[in-house]
Amino acid sequence: MHRANLLRVVPFLLAASLAAACNNDTGVDTEGDTVGDCTAKLSRGDLIITEIMPDPAGADDNSFEWFEVYNPSDTPVALSDLGLEYSKVDGTSAKGHLIKDEALSIGPGQYFVFGKAAQDTRPEHIDYGYAADLGSFGNSDGKLRVVCGDVVVDEALYQDPADGYSRSLGKKPPDAVDNDDLANWCLATEVYSGEDYGTPGAENPDCALPVPACGACYDNDLLRPVHAPMPGQIIITEVMPNAKLTDATAGEWFEVYVTAGDVDLNCLQFGGNTSKFLADPSKPEKVLMEAQCINASAGTYVVFAEHVEWQKANFEAKITLVDSPSASNPTPGVYIAYDGQIIDEVHYTKTSDGAAWSLDPDSLTATGNDDPINWCLATTPFDEGDLGSPGDENPQCPVAAKDGTCIDGDVPRDIHYAAPGDLLVTEVFTDPMLGDSAEAEWIELLVGADIDLNGLTFGKTLESPYATVADPSCVPIAAGSYVLIAHSADAALNGGLPAPDWVDKISLTNDNSTLVVGVDNKLAMTQTELDAVSWANTADGKSRQLPLDLLPVAAPFDVAINDDPTQWCDGPAPFGLGDFGTPKAENLGCGDIPPPDDQCSDPDTQQLRPIVHPSAGDLLITELHPDPDALLKSGGAGEPTGEWFELYAATSFDLNGLDLGNTFPTVKHTVTSATCIPVAADSYVLLSSLGKPPDPPNPNDLGGNGGLPTPDYEYAGLSLTNSGGGLFVSLQDTQLDTVTYTKASVGKAHQLGTAASCITAAPLDTACNDDFVTNWCPASSPYGLGDSGTPKAENIACGGGNVDPMCFDQGLMAMRLVVSPKPGDLVINEYLADPTIVTDANGEWFELKFLADVDLNDLKILNKANVDMATLAAAKPTLVSADCLPASSGSVQLFAHNADPLVNGNLPPVDHVVSTSLGNASGGISIGKADVLLHTVGWTVLQKPGKSSLLDPDGLADPMNISADGPPWCVAVDAGTPKQENPQCP
């Protein structure tokens, strides 16, 4: 029955008890001014049904359905003997309830809410509970009646409700005739509780005007033709195809600009797939449908965003903005159209995560935004830090370079392209050992003429390069220069290279491969090979270089001079971290010898000296970590990154020349460095797999190795097997120490226990650490990001770590024992489970009050009350840190979902960011350590929106006040007192 006005076509049916109580057995009078036989003697229209909530959010069995009536008179209306009825639209399956409360009444001009609830447990928004007498309202349609004896005082039908939204009569003042027309009803728009929308017990807002057909809109209440936009009148000026830091708040968005006149945006069509729209203009991705005229005048910017609640968004744009072409969307971009005709479209040529594609403000025309040269990536931060200027004028784009040109300073000029004979490949480095194997490859060129690197290509063939110098800025190189082309500019990843001249994703195969250097000349529209070299086999950690005596003196070079790979030789001199080659420097002769073997440069004197090698008994393997866990969970690199082992040095020696491997005598890595790496006697030495610093940097793990102390040496090529294996340290043919270990515990290092008494003066007993089952155990003291171990520090006794864990005290600048809290040392003091000015995900918080000096290291936080010992024991620690996390007696610390006051509801400084979610009803918090419950609190009642629950200060005397449903807990008068002393409860 989807009609604006549904006729009452069926007899009124009352439940048997209601019929008997009203003494009605002849049907109901539905017309006229007949006075009904109830206490108030009501006639038709004396009460009006104004709002119906048939489908609250959540499961129907646990929800509070309700409906609202209005007293239009100027006198109170008694409700005793009034009948309430719910039925299907056709009147079948009717159920009723008779009100017997003689004191119940509705004041003049007041609203009254009847609900599916018992009188003693009804929520605040329900004035009278009829229990379950009316059954459950239908979620698709239904009918409600209010009767006085045999008179229908009012009835209302509803259809098409939405989960969590009431159906609201939008006419003022309410009228018993108006509420018969379904066109006068609409979905509520205001939140009254949790996820439910409506205005129970209060005046309803006006319903929005119905959306007219395209071509018309309401100017206030007057329907008029739209001022349809014409091509060129509105243009697309900015597109964010891939939000990064603002993904949760803004998402993807685009911006349009009105160039002239006044336009209405009603029925504007838009989307991200122009090809699909042109194929069928009747099916745009989105259409802007509004009843009121959406007028925009010349000079106005309008933003369409994925998240319409974003403050800069004018309209919602749930469309897909893709990053790259595909078969279904070959030209990614944005279009706007009206009545099937495209008004404007843009197609971006490149994207960058978190940066909008921005039109230069000097090109605000429909033809100006067609030229990609007028677009650039945004550079102005907004909101959480993405780049763009949504809703505002874009900043000027940098001067753009057209094909064949580059920007020299601020001025475009023609590129000085290299020509055959201008350059020569003189060195390649394909197989790094000490740098990251994927990041430390490089190429060296000798340049004989003044050229720009722009347009150079690198690949195995000229036709399919894997890297091209495509910088819009000129990259000039002077004649006689050595040019370094590298995979990475980060010295920690590239093996310690000098500054590269160009960085790109070059890819060099270790053995039996070729490099072709070419130039893609956009002025001449030609691709030309400049030089090509090949190689057979390369040595680990050594470049292949053209010897000095073959290098030409001046250009033009004979590019055939480097064609014979047998005339090339291994780089003989160490560079950077210790690999061999002469990057960006003149090559040596193939017979030349670098600084004498067995010598190194002293880091203090900068003078060469003999390497001090250890002897058997000078060192002992004391700890190893094959299976790191925290690094990967933090978003860092996977294994072998994060692996490490520790040596105890009983004497002073240099690490230079030590061989590392899994099974002797197969060497996986040799400690190679032109600089001496000395270690002191009676010290613990840390050797780790090469770290990979994250981007952006992680302040808790700048080295990208799991938060280790600074390693004494970083190696490559060696991996420690998780399932068990071996590790040895040797010097040429002499094995200095070896261990065979069992399967590793995830995130826990193997460490040699102090009870083995292996740490002595030299010579050490290298067999002392051989009995792995007896003398070794999993580490238990956290470090860095949260794995367990004591890298570069003395081990603790096996079995003792859980009793006396250590942490680094920033005040003492030393390790000390963690002061673990006991029950009674801390109390959950206040919490906010249902913030209103921000989302739950951003605004929930709780605070702890401390009654003793303790450390919070390895504290466990669970979002349930009174957890048992087994659950606590199985839970992972929430607060994990190698640094001590102290809390002083009498202090209060704040735990929140977000530390940013602009996002978390303007909280004071947050001490700890946690992800623990607090339920709005039937929730709880438990604080524990290991398997010991330190404090807990729970609640079953629905929390007050926007108000915290707090513990009366007198409640601190009994730290196990575990129910927040009653004293000594209460609801805060205002929003709460985070990180302050709680006031007394009323």
Solvent accessible surface area in square Angstrom, and as a share of the most:
residue,aa,sasa,rsa
1,M,102,0.46
2,H,134,0.60
3,R,122,0.44
4,A,56,0.44
5,N,79,0.41
6,L,10,0.05
7,L,109,0.54
8,R,67,0.24
9,V,94,0.54
10,V,40,0.23
11,P,105,0.66
12,F,19,0.08
13,L,81,0.40
14,L,30,0.15
15,A,29,0.23
16,A,87,0.68
17,S,83,0.54
18,L,1,0.00
19,A,27,0.21
20,A,81,0.62
21,A,51,0.39
22,C,11,0.06
23,N,129,0.66
24,N,19,0.10
25,D,131,0.68
26,T,124,0.72
27,G,39,0.38
28,V,24,0.14
29,D,54,0.28
30,T,40,0.23
31,E,118,0.53
32,G,49,0.47
33,D,126,0.65
34,T,59,0.34
35,V,84,0.48
36,G,1,0.01
37,D,89,0.46
38,C,6,0.04
39,T,74,0.43
40,A,30,0.24
41,K,112,0.48
42,L,8,0.04
43,S,20,0.13
44,R,68,0.25
45,G,20,0.19
46,D,50,0.26
47,L,1,0.00
48,I,4,0.02
49,I,0,0.00
50,T,0,0.00
51,E,0,0.00
52,I,0,0.00
53,M,0,0.00
54,P,0,0.00
55,D,16,0.08
56,P,4,0.02
57,A,29,0.23
58,G,56,0.54
59,A,64,0.50
60,D,44,0.23
61,D,128,0.67
62,N,125,0.64
63,S,14,0.09
64,F,80,0.33
65,E,0,0.00
66,W,0,0.00
67,F,0,0.00
68,E,0,0.00
69,V,1,0.00
70,Y,27,0.10
71,N,0,0.00
72,P,59,0.37
73,S,45,0.29
74,D,123,0.64
75,T,75,0.44
76,P,90,0.57
77,V,11,0.06
78,A,31,0.24
79,L,0,0.00
80,S,7,0.04
81,D,48,0.25
82,L,1,0.00
83,G,0,0.00
84,L,0,0.00
85,E,3,0.01
86,Y,17,0.07
87,S,0,0.00
88,K,112,0.47
89,V,21,0.12
90,D,68,0.35
91,G,4,0.04
92,T,63,0.36
93,S,72,0.46
94,A,23,0.18
95,K,100,0.42
96,G,7,0.07
97,H,27,0.12
98,L,23,0.11
99,I,0,0.00
100,K,133,0.56
101,D,57,0.30
102,E,149,0.67
103,A,93,0.72
104,L,27,0.13
105,S,53,0.34
106,I,2,0.01
107,G,24,0.23
108,P,57,0.36
109,G,33,0.31
110,Q,100,0.44
111,Y,35,0.13
112,F,18,0.07
113,V,0,0.00
114,F,0,0.00
115,G,0,0.00
116,K,33,0.14
117,A,8,0.06
118,A,45,0.35
119,Q,81,0.36
120,D,129,0.67
121,T,93,0.54
122,R,92,0.34
123,P,31,0.19
124,E,146,0.65
125,H,43,0.19
126,I,0,0.00
127,D,50,0.26
128,Y,16,0.06
129,G,6,0.06
130,Y,1,0.00
131,A,47,0.37
132,A,67,0.52
133,D,65,0.34
134,L,1,0.01
135,G,13,0.12
136,S,62,0.40
137,F,6,0.02
138,G,26,0.25
139,N,68,0.35
140,S,74,0.48
141,D,59,0.31
142,G,0,0.00
143,K,6,0.03
144,L,0,0.00
145,R,3,0.01
146,V,0,0.00
147,V,0,0.00
148,C,0,0.00
149,G,1,0.01
150,D,52,0.27
151,V,3,0.02
152,V,1,0.00
153,V,0,0.00
154,D,2,0.01
155,E,2,0.01
156,A,1,0.01
157,L,13,0.07
158,Y,3,0.01
159,Q,30,0.13
160,D,85,0.44
161,P,21,0.13
162,A,30,0.24
163,D,88,0.46
164,G,1,0.01
165,Y,70,0.27
166,S,0,0.00
167,R,31,0.11
168,S,2,0.02
169,L,3,0.01
170,G,9,0.09
171,K,93,0.40
172,K,91,0.38
173,P,104,0.66
174,P,17,0.10
175,D,57,0.30
176,A,13,0.10
177,V,107,0.62
178,D,45,0.23
179,N,1,0.01
180,D,29,0.15
181,D,45,0.23
182,L,15,0.07
183,A,75,0.58
184,N,24,0.12
185,W,12,0.04
186,C,33,0.20
187,L,65,0.32
188,A,7,0.05
189,T,102,0.59
190,E,88,0.40
191,V,86,0.49
192,Y,51,0.20
193,S,22,0.14
194,G,38,0.37
195,E,136,0.61
196,D,22,0.11
197,Y,58,0.22
198,G,2,0.02
199,T,15,0.09
200,P,22,0.14
201,G,37,0.36
202,A,49,0.38
203,E,104,0.46
204,N,9,0.04
205,P,46,0.29
206,D,98,0.51
207,C,30,0.18
208,A,91,0.71
209,L,55,0.27
210,P,94,0.59
211,V,77,0.44
212,P,24,0.15
213,A,82,0.64
214,C,77,0.46
215,G,32,0.31
216,A,26,0.20
217,C,0,0.00
218,Y,37,0.14
219,D,62,0.32
220,N,119,0.61
221,D,119,0.62
222,L,127,0.63
223,L,93,0.46
224,R,43,0.16
225,P,101,0.64
226,V,20,0.11
227,H,89,0.40
228,A,39,0.30
229,P,5,0.03
230,M,122,0.54
231,P,92,0.58
232,G,26,0.25
233,Q,35,0.15
234,I,0,0.00
235,I,0,0.00
236,I,0,0.00
237,T,0,0.00
238,E,0,0.00
239,V,0,0.00
240,M,0,0.00
241,P,2,0.01
242,N,43,0.22
243,A,10,0.08
244,K,114,0.48
245,L,102,0.51
246,T,0,0.00
247,D,77,0.40
248,A,90,0.69
249,T,48,0.28
250,A,0,0.00
251,G,0,0.00
252,E,40,0.18
253,W,1,0.00
254,F,0,0.00
255,E,0,0.00
256,V,0,0.00
257,Y,36,0.14
258,V,0,0.00
259,T,41,0.24
260,A,55,0.43
261,G,42,0.41
262,D,77,0.40
263,V,1,0.00
264,D,0,0.00
265,L,2,0.01
266,N,3,0.02
267,C,9,0.06
268,L,0,0.00
269,Q,23,0.10
270,F,4,0.02
271,G,0,0.00
272,G,1,0.01
273,N,18,0.09
274,T,6,0.04
275,S,43,0.28
276,K,129,0.55
277,F,3,0.01
278,L,106,0.53
279,A,88,0.68
280,D,52,0.27
281,P,53,0.33
282,S,91,0.59
283,K,146,0.62
284,P,27,0.17
285,E,61,0.28
286,K,80,0.34
287,V,54,0.31
288,L,15,0.07
289,M,86,0.38
290,E,76,0.34
291,A,8,0.06
292,Q,81,0.36
293,C,24,0.14
294,I,25,0.13
295,N,76,0.39
296,A,7,0.05
297,S,52,0.33
298,A,54,0.42
299,G,43,0.41
300,T,46,0.27
301,Y,38,0.15
302,V,8,0.05
303,V,1,0.00
304,F,0,0.00
305,A,0,0.00
306,E,49,0.22
307,H,38,0.17
308,V,71,0.41
309,E,135,0.60
310,W,13,0.05
311,Q,148,0.66
312,K,59,0.25
313,A,16,0.13
314,N,79,0.41
315,F,34,0.14
316,E,79,0.36
317,A,4,0.03
318,K,99,0.42
319,I,19,0.10
320,T,90,0.52
321,L,6,0.03
322,V,44,0.25
323,D,70,0.36
324,S,67,0.43
325,P,95,0.59
326,S,55,0.35
327,A,112,0.87
328,S,88,0.57
329,N,8,0.04
330,P,66,0.42
331,T,63,0.36
332,P,9,0.06
333,G,1,0.01
334,V,0,0.00
335,Y,1,0.00
336,I,0,0.00
337,A,0,0.00
338,Y,34,0.13
339,D,114,0.59
340,G,14,0.14
341,Q,131,0.58
342,I,39,0.20
343,I,13,0.06
344,D,8,0.04
345,E,53,0.24
346,V,4,0.03
347,H,68,0.31
348,Y,15,0.06
349,T,90,0.52
350,K,117,0.50
351,T,42,0.25
352,S,44,0.29
353,D,87,0.45
354,G,4,0.04
355,A,7,0.05
356,A,0,0.00
357,W,11,0.04
358,S,2,0.01
359,L,0,0.00
360,D,16,0.08
361,P,20,0.12
362,D,115,0.60
363,S,16,0.10
364,L,39,0.20
365,T,71,0.41
366,A,28,0.22
367,T,108,0.63
368,G,13,0.12
369,N,3,0.01
370,D,91,0.47
371,D,61,0.32
372,P,68,0.43
373,I,44,0.22
374,N,36,0.18
375,W,16,0.05
376,C,22,0.13
377,L,51,0.25
378,A,6,0.04
379,T,99,0.58
380,T,58,0.33
381,P,92,0.58
382,F,16,0.07
383,D,66,0.34
384,E,68,0.30
385,G,28,0.27
386,D,3,0.02
387,L,55,0.28
388,G,1,0.01
389,S,14,0.09
390,P,4,0.02
391,G,30,0.29
392,D,84,0.44
393,E,110,0.49
394,N,6,0.03
395,P,55,0.35
396,Q,110,0.49
397,C,19,0.11
398,P,97,0.61
399,V,75,0.43
400,A,39,0.31
401,A,29,0.22
402,K,137,0.58
403,D,114,0.59
404,G,3,0.03
405,T,31,0.18
406,C,0,0.00
407,I,18,0.09
408,D,70,0.36
409,G,67,0.65
410,D,115,0.60
411,V,97,0.55
412,P,62,0.39
413,R,54,0.20
414,D,80,0.42
415,I,18,0.09
416,H,100,0.45
417,Y,29,0.11
418,A,5,0.04
419,A,48,0.37
420,P,85,0.53
421,G,5,0.04
422,D,23,0.12
423,L,1,0.00
424,L,0,0.00
425,V,0,0.00
426,T,0,0.00
427,E,0,0.00
428,V,2,0.01
429,F,1,0.00
430,T,3,0.02
431,D,24,0.12
432,P,8,0.05
433,M,38,0.17
434,L,4,0.02
435,G,0,0.00
436,D,9,0.05
437,S,81,0.52
438,A,62,0.48
439,E,48,0.21
440,A,1,0.00
441,E,20,0.09
442,W,0,0.00
443,I,0,0.00
444,E,0,0.00
445,L,0,0.00
446,L,16,0.08
447,V,0,0.00
448,G,18,0.17
449,A,30,0.23
450,D,107,0.55
451,I,5,0.03
452,D,0,0.00
453,L,0,0.00
454,N,2,0.01
455,G,9,0.09
456,L,0,0.00
457,T,5,0.03
458,F,1,0.00
459,G,0,0.00
460,K,101,0.43
461,T,66,0.38
462,L,33,0.17
463,E,129,0.58
464,S,80,0.52
465,P,47,0.29
466,Y,63,0.24
467,A,6,0.05
468,T,49,0.29
469,V,2,0.01
470,A,79,0.61
471,D,46,0.24
472,P,82,0.52
473,S,54,0.35
474,C,16,0.10
475,V,24,0.14
476,P,90,0.56
477,I,19,0.10
478,A,62,0.48
479,A,52,0.41
480,G,56,0.54
481,S,35,0.23
482,Y,42,0.16
483,V,1,0.00
484,L,0,0.00
485,I,0,0.00
486,A,0,0.00
487,H,32,0.14
488,S,10,0.07
489,A,68,0.53
490,D,57,0.30
491,A,54,0.42
492,A,47,0.36
493,L,26,0.13
494,N,1,0.01
495,G,2,0.02
496,G,21,0.20
497,L,14,0.07
498,P,54,0.34
499,A,75,0.58
500,P,28,0.18
501,D,41,0.21
502,W,42,0.15
503,V,59,0.34
504,D,38,0.20
505,K,146,0.62
506,I,2,0.01
507,S,64,0.41
508,L,10,0.05
509,T,58,0.34
510,N,61,0.31
511,D,60,0.31
512,N,118,0.61
513,S,13,0.08
514,T,49,0.29
515,L,0,0.00
516,V,13,0.07
517,V,0,0.00
518,G,0,0.00
519,V,5,0.03
520,D,30,0.16
521,N,29,0.15
522,K,84,0.36
523,L,90,0.45
524,A,59,0.46
525,M,151,0.67
526,T,66,0.38
527,Q,94,0.42
528,T,44,0.26
529,E,86,0.39
530,L,4,0.02
531,D,3,0.02
532,A,29,0.22
533,V,4,0.03
534,S,43,0.28
535,W,13,0.05
536,A,52,0.40
537,N,107,0.55
538,T,22,0.13
539,A,35,0.27
540,D,89,0.46
541,G,4,0.04
542,K,72,0.30
543,S,0,0.00
544,R,41,0.15
545,Q,0,0.00
546,L,0,0.00
547,P,8,0.05
548,L,69,0.34
549,D,123,0.64
550,L,45,0.22
551,L,26,0.13
552,P,30,0.19
553,V,155,0.89
554,A,69,0.54
555,A,35,0.27
556,P,117,0.74
557,F,15,0.06
558,D,89,0.46
559,V,55,0.32
560,A,58,0.45
561,I,52,0.26
562,N,2,0.01
563,D,73,0.38
564,D,62,0.32
565,P,43,0.27
566,T,115,0.67
567,Q,84,0.37
568,W,15,0.05
569,C,21,0.13
570,D,52,0.27
571,G,1,0.01
572,P,23,0.14
573,A,19,0.15
574,P,34,0.21
575,F,22,0.09
576,G,51,0.49
577,L,69,0.34
578,G,1,0.01
579,D,5,0.03
580,F,43,0.18
581,G,2,0.02
582,T,15,0.09
583,P,10,0.06
584,K,72,0.30
585,A,47,0.37
586,E,101,0.45
587,N,1,0.01
588,L,53,0.26
589,G,13,0.13
590,C,65,0.39
591,G,71,0.68
592,D,67,0.35
593,I,144,0.73
594,P,30,0.19
595,P,68,0.43
596,P,70,0.44
597,D,129,0.67
598,D,79,0.41
599,Q,65,0.29
600,C,1,0.01
601,S,27,0.17
602,D,21,0.11
603,P,55,0.34
604,D,128,0.67
605,T,81,0.47
606,Q,125,0.55
607,Q,120,0.53
608,L,94,0.47
609,R,55,0.20
610,P,94,0.59
611,I,25,0.13
612,V,76,0.44
613,H,58,0.26
614,P,5,0.03
615,S,69,0.45
616,A,66,0.51
617,G,3,0.03
618,D,22,0.11
619,L,0,0.00
620,L,0,0.00
621,I,0,0.00
622,T,1,0.00
623,E,0,0.00
624,L,0,0.00
625,H,0,0.00
626,P,0,0.00
627,D,16,0.08
628,P,14,0.09
629,D,34,0.17
630,A,15,0.12
631,L,4,0.02
632,L,111,0.55
633,K,126,0.53
634,S,58,0.38
635,G,67,0.65
636,G,18,0.18
637,A,27,0.21
638,G,32,0.31
639,E,77,0.34
640,P,58,0.36
641,T,5,0.03
642,G,1,0.01
643,E,1,0.00
644,W,0,0.00
645,F,0,0.00
646,E,0,0.00
647,L,0,0.00
648,Y,10,0.04
649,A,0,0.00
650,A,15,0.11
651,T,40,0.23
652,S,70,0.45
653,F,6,0.02
654,D,1,0.01
655,L,0,0.00
656,N,3,0.01
657,G,23,0.22
658,L,0,0.00
659,D,13,0.06
660,L,0,0.00
661,G,0,0.00
662,N,33,0.17
663,T,98,0.57
664,F,72,0.30
665,P,99,0.62
666,T,81,0.47
667,V,65,0.37
668,K,83,0.35
669,H,3,0.01
670,T,53,0.31
671,V,2,0.01
672,T,34,0.20
673,S,24,0.15
674,A,46,0.36
675,T,61,0.36
676,C,4,0.02
677,I,28,0.14
678,P,73,0.46
679,V,12,0.07
680,A,64,0.49
681,A,49,0.38
682,D,104,0.54
683,S,30,0.20
684,Y,39,0.15
685,V,2,0.01
686,L,0,0.00
687,L,0,0.00
688,S,0,0.00
689,S,6,0.04
690,L,12,0.06
691,G,3,0.03
692,K,81,0.34
693,P,43,0.27
694,P,40,0.25
695,D,140,0.73
696,P,96,0.60
697,P,95,0.60
698,N,35,0.18
699,P,112,0.70
700,N,106,0.54
701,D,5,0.02
702,L,121,0.60
703,G,35,0.34
704,G,1,0.01
705,N,6,0.03
706,G,8,0.08
707,G,19,0.18
708,L,19,0.10
709,P,53,0.34
710,T,108,0.63
711,P,25,0.16
712,D,45,0.24
713,Y,17,0.06
714,E,55,0.25
715,Y,0,0.00
716,A,18,0.14
717,G,56,0.54
718,L,2,0.01
719,S,56,0.36
720,L,2,0.01
721,T,70,0.41
722,N,51,0.26
723,S,79,0.51
724,G,21,0.20
725,G,25,0.24
726,G,15,0.15
727,L,0,0.00
728,F,1,0.00
729,V,0,0.00
730,S,0,0.00
731,L,31,0.15
732,Q,144,0.64
733,D,135,0.70
734,T,70,0.41
735,Q,71,0.31
736,L,4,0.02
737,D,5,0.02
738,T,48,0.28
739,V,3,0.02
740,T,102,0.59
741,Y,7,0.03
742,T,69,0.40
743,K,147,0.62
744,A,5,0.04
745,S,44,0.28
746,V,98,0.56
747,G,7,0.07
748,K,77,0.33
749,A,0,0.00
750,H,11,0.05
751,Q,2,0.01
752,L,7,0.03
753,G,4,0.04
754,T,59,0.35
755,A,93,0.72
756,A,24,0.18
757,S,83,0.54
758,C,6,0.04
759,I,70,0.36
760,T,70,0.41
761,A,84,0.65
762,A,42,0.32
763,P,112,0.70
764,L,9,0.04
765,D,88,0.46
766,T,45,0.26
767,A,61,0.48
768,C,27,0.16
769,N,0,0.00
770,D,79,0.41
771,D,71,0.37
772,F,19,0.08
773,V,128,0.74
774,T,98,0.57
775,N,31,0.16
776,W,13,0.05
777,C,22,0.13
778,P,72,0.45
779,A,1,0.01
780,S,28,0.18
781,S,3,0.02
782,P,12,0.08
783,Y,14,0.05
784,G,18,0.17
785,L,34,0.17
786,G,22,0.21
787,D,10,0.05
788,S,11,0.07
789,G,2,0.02
790,T,11,0.07
791,P,8,0.05
792,K,73,0.31
793,A,34,0.26
794,E,116,0.52
795,N,10,0.05
796,I,34,0.17
797,A,49,0.38
798,C,54,0.32
799,G,75,0.72
800,G,24,0.23
801,G,4,0.03
802,N,137,0.70
803,V,113,0.65
804,D,68,0.35
805,P,10,0.06
806,M,46,0.20
807,C,0,0.00
808,F,55,0.23
809,D,24,0.12
810,Q,106,0.47
811,G,70,0.68
812,L,120,0.60
813,M,128,0.57
814,A,46,0.36
815,M,87,0.39
816,R,55,0.20
817,L,90,0.45
818,V,16,0.09
819,V,77,0.44
820,S,46,0.30
821,P,9,0.06
822,K,131,0.56
823,P,81,0.51
824,G,26,0.25
825,D,15,0.08
826,L,1,0.00
827,V,0,0.00
828,I,0,0.00
829,N,6,0.03
830,E,0,0.00
831,Y,1,0.00
832,L,15,0.07
833,A,2,0.02
834,D,13,0.07
835,P,11,0.07
836,T,84,0.49
837,I,141,0.72
838,V,36,0.21
839,T,84,0.49
840,D,52,0.27
841,A,73,0.56
842,N,40,0.20
843,G,1,0.01
844,E,4,0.02
845,W,8,0.03
846,F,3,0.01
847,E,0,0.00
848,L,0,0.00
849,K,19,0.08
850,F,0,0.00
851,L,70,0.35
852,A,29,0.22
853,D,95,0.49
854,V,6,0.04
855,D,2,0.01
856,L,0,0.00
857,N,3,0.01
858,D,29,0.15
859,L,0,0.00
860,K,13,0.06
861,I,15,0.07
862,L,24,0.12
863,N,75,0.38
864,K,104,0.44
865,A,42,0.33
866,N,94,0.48
867,V,13,0.08
868,D,86,0.45
869,M,130,0.58
870,A,76,0.59
871,T,49,0.28
872,L,1,0.00
873,A,59,0.45
874,A,88,0.68
875,A,25,0.19
876,K,144,0.61
877,P,52,0.33
878,T,51,0.30
879,L,13,0.07
880,V,52,0.30
881,S,22,0.14
882,A,25,0.20
883,D,51,0.27
884,C,12,0.07
885,L,38,0.19
886,P,87,0.55
887,A,4,0.03
888,S,66,0.42
889,S,62,0.40
890,G,43,0.41
891,S,33,0.21
892,V,21,0.12
893,Q,23,0.10
894,L,0,0.00
895,F,0,0.00
896,A,0,0.00
897,H,34,0.15
898,N,40,0.21
899,A,55,0.43
900,D,56,0.29
901,P,65,0.41
902,L,166,0.82
903,V,29,0.16
904,N,3,0.02
905,G,26,0.25
906,N,121,0.62
907,L,19,0.09
908,P,43,0.27
909,P,106,0.67
910,V,27,0.16
911,D,56,0.29
912,H,27,0.12
913,V,90,0.52
914,V,11,0.06
915,S,103,0.66
916,T,18,0.11
917,S,61,0.40
918,L,6,0.03
919,G,31,0.30
920,N,43,0.22
921,A,46,0.35
922,S,87,0.56
923,G,14,0.13
924,G,1,0.01
925,I,0,0.00
926,S,0,0.00
927,I,0,0.00
928,G,0,0.00
929,K,24,0.10
930,A,59,0.46
931,D,54,0.28
932,V,67,0.38
933,L,39,0.19
934,L,1,0.00
935,H,1,0.00
936,T,0,0.00
937,V,0,0.00
938,G,11,0.10
939,W,5,0.02
940,T,96,0.56
941,V,79,0.45
942,L,103,0.51
943,Q,12,0.05
944,K,78,0.33
945,P,62,0.39
946,G,16,0.15
947,K,80,0.34
948,S,0,0.00
949,S,9,0.06
950,L,3,0.01
951,L,1,0.00
952,D,14,0.07
953,P,40,0.25
954,D,102,0.53
955,G,5,0.05
956,L,36,0.18
957,A,95,0.73
958,D,78,0.40
959,P,34,0.21
960,M,82,0.37
961,N,26,0.13
962,I,74,0.38
963,S,58,0.37
964,A,13,0.10
965,D,60,0.31
966,G,24,0.23
967,P,131,0.82
968,P,39,0.24
969,W,7,0.02
970,C,28,0.17
971,V,67,0.39
972,A,7,0.05
973,V,120,0.69
974,D,107,0.55
975,A,64,0.50
976,G,20,0.20
977,T,27,0.16
978,P,18,0.11
979,K,65,0.28
980,Q,107,0.48
981,E,116,0.52
982,N,11,0.06
983,P,64,0.40
984,Q,113,0.50
985,C,27,0.16
986,P,158,0.99
